[in-house]
Amino acid sequence: MKTAKFLPRAAFASTLALALTGCMGGGSIPSASTPITTSEAQQGAQYHPQLLSQFGGAMGGSQAAYVEQVGKNIAVQSGLGNARESFTVSLLNSPVNNAFAVPGGYIYTTRQLVTLMNNEAELAGVLGHEVGHVAARHSQRRQQAAQRNSLLGGLGAILSGVLLGDSAIGDTLSRTFLQGSQLLTLSFSRSQEIEADDLGIQYLTRAGYDPNAMSTVLASLAAQNTLDARLRGQNNASVPEWASTHPDPASRVRRAASAAQGLPGSVTNRDTFLTRIDGLLYGDDPEQGVIEGSRFIHPDLRLSFTAPQGFYMVNSTRAVSINGQSGQAQLTLAPYSGDLNTYIRQQFSALGGQNNNLAPQDIQRTTVNGIPAAYGTARVNNGNSQVDVVVFAYEFAPDRAYHFAAITPAGRSSTFTSMYQSMRRISQSEAAQVIPRRIDVVTVQRGDTVASLARRMAYDNGQVERFRVLNALGSNDALVAGQKVKLVVRGR
């Protein structure tokens, strides 16, 4: 979570929705063979800066240049005229596994998804999938269909998570209470995702890459989702809504593998890829705050809190979401003028949306670990049931406040009481101890084993499982001296 250039998520969503409806109107959609049009390019350019801001910004340097090079090379295989110049490829500073595309030739992948890959062909496959969405005009087709229903539904067509699919947008409060890091990446239809997979595989084989790379990167993502769920204590390994895929991961892996059968292409460039991503930031960027188990700590904002037992957190540039079976919450910020009561009422109004006069029953003042604080609660009808909405705000400075917004079933608002009370300032020395994780590519030496290398992973749990998923190693796969593998280590 950052403080710079605050942009309310509801306003961001509205801006993109208006941009799409304004550009598209009800006009015809270009065919898949048509070069990117001027209007499409203008549309993408209009909200490209906002997307960069929402997803951690575009990374620079040699690693970003490498991703851009691979992306433009695969875009050429689409057959779209002037593709190398028309496409903009961005490596995003985001700790979630995702990639997406918007009209006008703008394609994106997060650094976290790149760290999960194991060769250049997988990178080309993911980016090729996104190029396929652009070439097939999937965003426009989804938007056009959604406009026949509702503008809000049409927002789902703006962006697509190539691999992660739906992001939850809270339906309870005019869909302005947003969950998770993937706040605005929503899925295309099942058929469109399959078509993009197929197009990506075609582009791979045209470029000489191993077409099986699409299925292997999908398999790695499915394995990571399963591991993440297990580490959160979800023994059924179900994937949270914001990480769902369409179709489900296993069937999509099988289908991609089947589609690649018999196709030419064998290039993977594994060692080149691993060398190029060596040192890439892994997980949370300390500038956005980091999650360590049940604790969130932000060294720049000098704050920390602890999530309730049984809840898991997801960090983004704009908010930290706290999710569990008995409720969900998020920590974020808004413009503050020095009055906590006014601030809280403003947040309720924002949550309620334009057509809902949501307001707290009353506002209570308190102090939490020496920090001036206040909170309010409102009960809201949610279909056949009711939910409690809480805004709990803290004044960190005369011009700076942060707040939790939480939703629980009626009568269960105390679920987050321990979290509210855990908010505290951290010292400079405590902040200095927050060291980021990075990818360290090493060469397997004689005598190295999965277990011995996994012990070097910068985690206190699941070291072997994390190492195997990171390197796409099955439970029975062994290491061979001389091969390169990835570790996650601490390092500036």
C-alpha positions as CSV (number, residue, x, y, z in Angstrom):
1,M,0.0,0.0,0.0
2,K,1.4,3.4,-1.0
3,T,0.4,6.9,-0.1
4,A,1.5,8.7,-3.2
5,K,-1.0,9.9,-5.7
6,F,-4.0,8.6,-3.9
7,L,-6.8,7.6,-6.3
8,P,-10.0,6.1,-4.8
9,R,-10.7,2.8,-6.4
10,A,-14.3,3.6,-7.1
11,A,-13.3,6.7,-9.0
12,F,-10.6,4.7,-10.9
13,A,-13.2,2.1,-11.9
14,S,-15.6,4.8,-13.0
15,T,-12.9,6.5,-15.1
16,L,-12.1,3.4,-16.9
17,A,-15.7,2.5,-17.5
18,L,-16.4,6.0,-18.9
19,A,-13.3,5.7,-21.1
20,L,-14.5,2.5,-22.6
21,T,-18.1,3.6,-23.2
22,G,-16.9,6.8,-24.6
23,C,-14.5,5.2,-27.1
24,M,-16.7,2.2,-28.1
25,G,-20.1,3.5,-28.3
26,G,-22.1,1.0,-30.3
27,G,-19.8,0.9,-33.2
28,S,-18.5,-2.1,-35.1
29,I,-15.6,-4.2,-33.7
30,P,-12.5,-4.7,-36.0
31,S,-11.7,-8.2,-37.1
32,A,-8.8,-10.1,-35.7
33,S,-6.7,-9.4,-38.7
34,T,-7.2,-5.7,-38.6
35,P,-4.2,-3.7,-37.3
36,I,-4.7,-1.7,-34.1
37,T,-6.8,1.3,-35.0
38,T,-6.2,4.9,-34.0
39,S,-9.2,4.9,-31.7
40,E,-8.1,1.7,-30.0
41,A,-4.6,3.1,-29.4
42,Q,-6.1,6.3,-28.0
43,Q,-8.3,4.3,-25.7
44,G,-5.5,2.3,-24.3
45,A,-3.3,5.3,-23.9
46,Q,-6.0,7.0,-21.9
47,Y,-6.0,4.6,-19.0
48,H,-2.6,3.1,-19.3
49,P,-1.1,5.5,-16.8
50,Q,-3.9,4.7,-14.3
51,L,-3.3,1.0,-14.7
52,L,0.4,1.5,-14.0
53,S,-0.4,3.4,-10.9
54,Q,-2.9,0.9,-9.7
55,F,-0.6,-2.1,-10.1
56,G,2.6,-0.8,-8.6
57,G,4.0,1.1,-11.6
58,A,6.1,-0.1,-14.5
59,M,9.5,-1.5,-13.7
60,G,12.6,-0.3,-15.5
61,G,16.1,-1.7,-16.1
62,S,17.3,-4.7,-17.9
63,Q,14.7,-7.1,-16.6
64,A,11.8,-4.9,-17.9
65,A,13.6,-4.5,-21.2
66,Y,13.9,-8.2,-21.5
67,V,10.2,-8.8,-20.9
68,E,9.4,-6.0,-23.4
69,Q,11.7,-7.6,-26.0
70,V,10.0,-11.0,-25.7
71,G,6.6,-9.5,-25.7
72,K,7.2,-7.5,-28.9
73,N,8.7,-10.5,-30.6
74,I,5.7,-12.6,-29.9
75,A,3.3,-9.8,-30.9
76,V,4.8,-9.9,-34.3
77,Q,3.6,-13.5,-34.7
78,S,0.0,-12.3,-34.4
79,G,0.1,-11.0,-37.9
80,L,-1.2,-7.6,-36.9
81,G,0.3,-4.9,-39.0
82,N,3.1,-2.9,-37.4
83,A,2.7,-5.0,-34.3
84,R,6.2,-4.4,-32.9
85,E,5.6,-0.6,-32.8
86,S,1.9,-0.9,-31.9
87,F,2.3,-3.0,-28.7
88,T,3.3,-1.6,-25.3
89,V,4.7,-4.2,-23.0
90,S,5.0,-3.5,-19.2
91,L,6.5,-5.4,-16.3
92,L,4.5,-4.4,-13.3
93,N,5.9,-4.0,-9.7
94,S,3.1,-6.2,-8.3
95,P,3.4,-9.2,-5.9
96,V,0.5,-11.1,-7.4
97,N,0.6,-13.7,-10.2
98,N,-1.2,-12.1,-13.1
99,A,-1.1,-10.7,-16.6
100,F,-3.7,-8.8,-18.5
101,A,-4.3,-6.7,-21.6
102,V,-6.4,-3.7,-22.7
103,P,-7.4,-2.6,-26.2
104,G,-4.8,-0.6,-28.1
105,G,-2.0,-3.1,-27.8
106,Y,-1.2,-2.6,-24.1
107,I,-0.1,-5.9,-22.4
108,Y,1.1,-6.4,-18.9
109,T,2.7,-9.0,-16.7
110,T,3.5,-8.8,-13.0
111,R,7.0,-9.5,-11.8
112,Q,5.6,-12.1,-9.5
113,L,4.2,-14.1,-12.4
114,V,7.6,-13.8,-14.2
115,T,9.3,-15.3,-11.1
116,L,7.0,-18.3,-11.3
117,M,8.1,-19.0,-14.9
118,N,11.0,-21.3,-15.7
119,N,12.0,-20.4,-19.2
120,E,11.6,-17.8,-22.0
121,A,9.0,-19.9,-23.8
122,E,6.7,-19.6,-20.8
123,L,7.1,-15.9,-20.7
124,A,6.3,-15.7,-24.5
125,G,3.3,-17.9,-23.9
126,V,1.8,-15.7,-21.3
127,L,2.4,-12.5,-23.3
128,G,1.2,-14.3,-26.4
129,H,-2.0,-15.1,-24.7
130,E,-2.4,-11.4,-23.9
131,V,-1.6,-10.5,-27.5
132,G,-4.4,-12.9,-28.5
133,H,-6.9,-11.1,-26.4
134,V,-5.9,-7.8,-28.1
135,A,-6.0,-9.3,-31.6
136,A,-9.3,-11.0,-31.1
137,R,-10.8,-7.8,-29.6
138,H,-12.0,-9.7,-26.6
139,S,-12.4,-6.6,-24.4
140,Q,-14.5,-4.8,-26.9
141,R,-16.7,-7.9,-27.4
142,R,-17.2,-8.3,-23.7
143,Q,-17.9,-4.6,-23.2
144,Q,-20.4,-4.6,-26.1
145,A,-22.2,-7.6,-24.6
146,A,-22.2,-6.1,-21.1
147,Q,-23.6,-2.8,-22.3
148,R,-26.7,-4.6,-23.3
149,N,-27.1,-5.5,-19.6
150,S,-25.5,-2.8,-17.4
151,L,-22.6,-0.4,-17.3
152,L,-21.3,-1.9,-14.0
153,G,-21.4,-5.4,-15.5
154,G,-19.4,-4.0,-18.4
155,L,-16.6,-3.0,-16.1
156,G,-15.7,-6.7,-16.1
157,A,-14.7,-6.4,-19.7
158,I,-12.1,-3.7,-19.2
159,L,-9.3,-5.9,-18.0
160,S,-8.6,-9.6,-18.0
161,G,-6.4,-11.6,-15.7
162,V,-4.9,-14.1,-18.2
163,L,-4.5,-16.6,-15.5
164,L,-6.2,-15.5,-12.4
165,G,-9.6,-14.5,-13.7
166,D,-12.2,-13.0,-11.5
167,S,-11.4,-10.4,-8.9
168,A,-14.1,-9.9,-6.2
169,I,-15.8,-6.6,-6.3
170,G,-18.0,-6.3,-3.3
171,D,-21.7,-6.5,-4.4
172,T,-22.9,-5.6,-0.9
173,L,-22.2,-1.9,-1.1
174,S,-22.6,-0.8,-4.7
175,R,-19.5,-2.8,-5.6
176,T,-17.2,-0.1,-4.2
177,F,-15.8,-2.2,-1.4
178,L,-13.0,-3.9,-3.4
179,Q,-11.1,-7.0,-2.3
180,G,-7.6,-8.2,-3.0
181,S,-4.6,-7.1,-5.0
182,Q,-6.4,-7.7,-8.3
183,L,-8.9,-5.0,-7.6
184,L,-9.9,-4.4,-11.2
185,T,-8.7,-7.4,-13.2
186,L,-11.7,-9.3,-14.2
187,S,-12.2,-12.3,-16.5
188,F,-13.1,-12.8,-20.1
189,S,-15.5,-15.5,-20.9
190,R,-14.5,-19.1,-20.8
191,S,-14.5,-19.3,-24.6
192,Q,-12.4,-16.2,-24.9
193,E,-9.8,-17.5,-22.5
194,I,-9.6,-20.7,-24.4
195,E,-9.3,-18.8,-27.7
196,A,-6.5,-16.7,-26.2
197,D,-4.7,-19.9,-25.1
198,D,-4.9,-21.3,-28.6
199,L,-3.7,-18.1,-30.2
200,G,-0.8,-17.9,-27.7
201,I,0.2,-21.5,-28.6
202,Q,0.0,-20.6,-32.3
203,Y,2.3,-17.6,-31.7
204,L,4.7,-19.8,-29.8
205,T,5.1,-22.3,-32.5
206,R,5.5,-19.6,-35.2
207,A,8.3,-18.1,-33.2
208,G,10.0,-21.5,-32.8
209,Y,9.2,-21.8,-29.1
210,D,8.1,-25.0,-27.5
211,P,4.3,-24.8,-27.6
212,N,4.0,-26.9,-24.5
213,A,5.1,-23.8,-22.5
214,M,1.5,-22.6,-22.3
215,S,0.5,-25.7,-20.4
216,T,3.6,-25.8,-18.1
217,V,3.1,-22.2,-17.0
218,L,-0.5,-22.8,-16.3
219,A,0.5,-25.9,-14.3
220,S,2.9,-23.9,-12.3
221,L,0.2,-21.3,-11.5
222,A,-2.3,-24.0,-10.5
223,A,0.4,-25.5,-8.2
224,Q,1.1,-22.1,-6.7
225,N,-2.6,-21.5,-6.0
226,T,-2.9,-24.9,-4.3
227,L,0.2,-24.2,-2.2
228,D,-1.0,-20.7,-1.2
229,A,-4.3,-22.1,-0.1
230,R,-2.7,-24.9,1.9
231,L,-0.3,-22.4,3.6
232,R,-3.3,-20.3,4.5
233,G,-4.7,-23.3,6.3
234,Q,-7.4,-24.1,3.7
235,N,-6.9,-27.9,3.5
236,N,-9.3,-28.3,0.6
237,A,-6.8,-26.1,-1.4
238,S,-9.7,-24.1,-2.8
239,V,-8.6,-21.0,-4.7
240,P,-10.2,-17.7,-3.4
241,E,-12.5,-15.9,-5.8
242,W,-9.9,-13.4,-6.8
243,A,-7.6,-16.2,-7.9
244,S,-10.2,-18.3,-9.8
245,T,-9.5,-19.3,-13.4
246,H,-11.9,-19.9,-16.3
247,P,-11.9,-22.8,-16.9
248,D,-10.5,-24.4,-13.8
249,P,-6.7,-24.8,-13.7
250,A,-6.5,-28.6,-14.1
251,S,-8.8,-28.7,-17.2
252,R,-7.1,-25.7,-18.7
253,V,-3.6,-27.3,-18.3
254,R,-4.8,-30.5,-20.0
255,R,-6.5,-28.6,-22.8
256,A,-3.4,-26.5,-23.5
257,A,-1.2,-29.6,-23.5
258,S,-3.5,-31.3,-26.0
259,A,-3.6,-28.2,-28.3
260,A,0.3,-28.2,-28.4
261,Q,0.6,-31.9,-29.4
262,G,2.3,-32.4,-32.8
263,L,3.1,-28.7,-33.3
264,P,6.7,-27.7,-34.2
265,G,8.9,-25.7,-32.0
266,S,11.4,-26.6,-29.3
267,V,13.1,-23.5,-28.1
268,T,12.8,-22.7,-24.3
269,N,15.9,-20.6,-23.6
270,R,15.7,-21.7,-20.0
271,D,19.2,-20.7,-18.9
272,T,19.0,-17.3,-20.6
273,F,15.7,-16.6,-19.0
274,L,16.9,-17.6,-15.5
275,T,20.0,-15.5,-15.9
276,R,17.9,-12.5,-17.0
277,I,15.5,-12.6,-14.0
278,D,18.2,-13.2,-11.4
279,G,17.8,-10.7,-8.6
280,L,14.1,-9.8,-9.5
281,L,12.1,-8.7,-6.5
282,Y,9.9,-11.5,-5.1
283,G,6.8,-11.0,-3.0
284,D,6.0,-7.7,-1.4
285,D,7.9,-4.6,-2.1
286,P,8.8,-2.9,1.2
287,E,7.8,0.4,-0.3
288,Q,4.3,-1.0,-0.5
289,G,4.5,-2.8,2.9
290,V,5.1,-6.5,3.5
291,I,3.0,-9.4,4.9
292,E,4.9,-11.7,7.3
293,G,2.5,-14.4,8.4
294,S,-0.4,-12.7,10.1
295,R,1.4,-9.4,10.4
296,F,1.5,-6.5,8.0
297,I,4.3,-4.0,8.4
298,H,5.0,-0.9,6.4
299,P,8.5,0.5,6.9
300,D,7.9,3.8,5.1
301,L,4.5,4.6,6.6
302,R,5.9,3.3,10.0
303,L,2.8,1.2,10.9
304,S,2.0,-2.4,11.6
305,F,-1.1,-4.5,12.5
306,T,-2.0,-8.1,12.9
307,A,-4.8,-9.9,11.1
308,P,-7.2,-12.1,13.2
309,Q,-6.4,-15.8,13.4
310,G,-7.8,-17.7,10.4
311,F,-7.7,-14.7,8.1
312,Y,-5.2,-14.2,5.2
313,M,-4.0,-10.9,3.7
314,V,-3.3,-9.7,0.2
315,N,-1.3,-6.5,-0.4
316,S,-1.7,-4.1,-3.3
317,T,-0.5,-0.6,-4.1
318,R,-3.8,0.9,-2.8
319,A,-4.9,-1.3,0.0
320,V,-4.3,-4.3,2.1
321,S,-7.2,-6.8,2.1
322,I,-8.0,-9.1,5.0
323,N,-10.1,-12.1,4.0
324,G,-11.8,-14.9,5.9
325,Q,-14.9,-17.0,6.2
326,S,-16.5,-14.6,8.8
327,G,-15.8,-11.3,7.1
328,Q,-13.5,-9.2,5.0
329,A,-11.8,-5.9,5.5
330,Q,-9.2,-3.6,3.9
331,L,-6.8,-1.0,5.2
332,T,-6.4,2.0,3.0
333,L,-6.3,5.8,3.1
334,A,-8.2,8.8,1.9
335,P,-7.7,12.6,1.9
336,Y,-7.7,13.8,5.5
337,S,-8.4,17.3,6.8
338,G,-7.9,16.8,10.5
339,D,-11.3,15.6,11.7
340,L,-11.8,11.9,12.2
341,N,-15.6,12.2,12.5
342,T,-15.9,13.8,9.1
343,Y,-13.3,11.4,7.7
344,I,-15.4,8.4,8.8
345,R,-18.6,9.7,7.5
346,Q,-16.9,10.4,4.1
347,Q,-15.8,6.7,4.0
348,F,-19.3,5.4,4.7
349,S,-20.6,7.7,2.0
350,A,-18.0,6.4,-0.5
351,L,-18.8,2.8,0.5
352,G,-22.5,3.4,0.0
353,G,-22.2,4.8,-3.5
354,Q,-24.3,7.5,-5.1
355,N,-27.7,5.8,-4.5
356,N,-27.1,4.7,-0.9
357,N,-27.1,7.1,2.0
358,L,-24.9,4.9,4.1
359,A,-24.0,6.4,7.5
360,P,-22.8,5.1,10.9
361,Q,-25.3,4.9,13.8
362,D,-22.8,6.9,15.8
363,I,-19.1,7.5,16.0
364,Q,-17.0,6.6,19.0
365,R,-13.6,8.2,19.8
366,T,-10.8,6.1,21.3
367,T,-7.0,5.8,21.4
368,V,-5.1,2.7,20.1
369,N,-1.5,2.3,21.2
370,G,-1.3,6.0,21.6
371,I,-2.8,6.8,18.2
372,P,-6.0,8.9,18.2
373,A,-8.8,6.8,16.6
374,A,-12.5,6.6,16.0
375,Y,-14.9,4.2,14.6
376,G,-18.5,3.8,13.4
377,T,-20.8,1.0,12.5
378,A,-23.8,0.6,10.2
379,R,-26.2,-2.3,9.6
380,V,-27.1,-2.9,6.0
381,N,-29.7,-5.1,4.4
382,N,-28.0,-7.7,2.1
383,G,-30.8,-9.6,0.3
384,N,-32.4,-11.9,2.9
385,S,-29.7,-11.1,5.5
386,Q,-27.9,-8.2,7.1
387,V,-24.3,-7.3,7.4
388,D,-22.4,-4.9,9.7
389,V,-20.1,-2.3,8.1
390,V,-17.4,-0.8,10.3
391,V,-15.0,2.0,9.5
392,F,-12.2,2.3,12.0
393,A,-9.9,5.2,11.4
394,Y,-6.5,6.3,12.9
395,E,-5.0,9.8,12.9
396,F,-1.2,9.4,12.2
397,A,-0.7,13.1,11.5
398,P,-2.8,16.3,11.2
399,D,-3.0,15.7,7.5
400,R,-2.8,11.9,7.4
401,A,-5.2,9.1,8.4
402,Y,-5.7,5.4,7.6
403,H,-8.7,3.3,8.0
404,F,-10.1,-0.2,8.0
405,A,-13.4,-0.8,6.2
406,A,-14.9,-4.1,7.2
407,I,-17.9,-6.2,6.4
408,T,-19.2,-9.0,8.6
409,P,-22.5,-10.8,9.2
410,A,-24.8,-8.8,11.4
411,G,-23.7,-9.1,15.0
412,R,-20.2,-10.3,14.2
413,S,-18.4,-7.0,13.8
414,S,-16.2,-7.9,16.8
415,T,-14.4,-10.4,14.5
416,F,-11.9,-7.7,13.7
417,T,-11.6,-6.0,17.1
418,S,-8.2,-7.6,17.8
419,M,-7.0,-6.3,14.5
420,Y,-8.2,-2.8,15.1
421,Q,-6.5,-2.8,18.5
422,S,-3.2,-4.1,17.1
423,M,-2.5,-1.0,14.9
424,R,0.7,0.6,16.1
425,R,3.5,2.9,15.0
426,I,6.9,1.2,14.4
427,S,10.3,2.5,15.2
428,Q,13.0,3.4,12.7
429,S,15.1,0.5,13.8
430,E,12.1,-1.9,13.3
431,A,11.5,-0.4,9.9
432,A,15.1,-0.9,8.9
433,Q,14.8,-4.6,9.6
434,V,12.4,-5.1,6.8
435,I,14.5,-6.6,4.0
436,P,12.8,-7.6,0.7
437,R,13.0,-11.1,-0.9
438,R,14.6,-11.6,-4.2
439,I,15.1,-14.4,-6.7
440,D,18.6,-15.9,-6.5
441,V,19.5,-18.2,-9.5
442,V,22.0,-20.8,-8.5
443,T,23.7,-23.7,-10.2
444,V,23.2,-27.1,-8.6
445,Q,26.4,-28.5,-7.3
446,R,27.3,-32.1,-6.7
447,G,25.7,-33.3,-3.5
448,D,23.0,-30.6,-3.5
449,T,19.4,-31.9,-3.0
450,V,16.0,-30.4,-3.0
451,A,16.0,-30.4,0.8
452,S,19.4,-28.8,1.2
453,L,18.7,-26.0,-1.3
454,A,15.2,-25.5,0.1
455,R,16.7,-24.7,3.5
456,R,18.1,-21.6,1.9
457,M,14.6,-20.3,1.1
458,A,13.7,-17.1,3.1
459,Y,10.7,-18.6,4.7
460,D,10.1,-20.3,8.0
461,N,7.4,-22.7,6.6
462,G,6.8,-24.8,3.5
463,Q,10.4,-24.4,2.3
464,V,10.5,-27.7,0.3
465,E,7.1,-27.2,-1.2
466,R,7.8,-23.6,-2.1
467,F,11.1,-24.6,-3.8
468,R,9.4,-27.3,-5.8
469,V,6.6,-25.1,-7.0
470,L,9.0,-22.2,-7.8
471,N,11.1,-24.5,-10.0
472,A,8.2,-26.6,-11.4
473,L,9.6,-29.8,-9.8
474,G,7.3,-32.7,-9.1
475,S,7.2,-34.5,-5.9
476,N,9.6,-37.2,-7.3
477,D,11.8,-34.9,-9.4
478,A,15.5,-34.8,-8.3
479,L,18.2,-32.2,-9.1
480,V,21.0,-32.7,-11.5
481,A,24.4,-31.1,-11.0
482,G,24.9,-28.2,-13.4
483,Q,21.2,-27.2,-13.7
484,K,20.1,-23.7,-12.7
485,V,17.3,-23.3,-10.1
486,K,15.7,-20.4,-8.3
487,L,15.8,-19.6,-4.6
488,V,14.0,-16.9,-2.7
489,V,16.4,-15.1,-0.4
490,R,16.6,-11.9,1.5
491,G,18.6,-9.1,-0.1
492,R,18.6,-5.4,-0.7
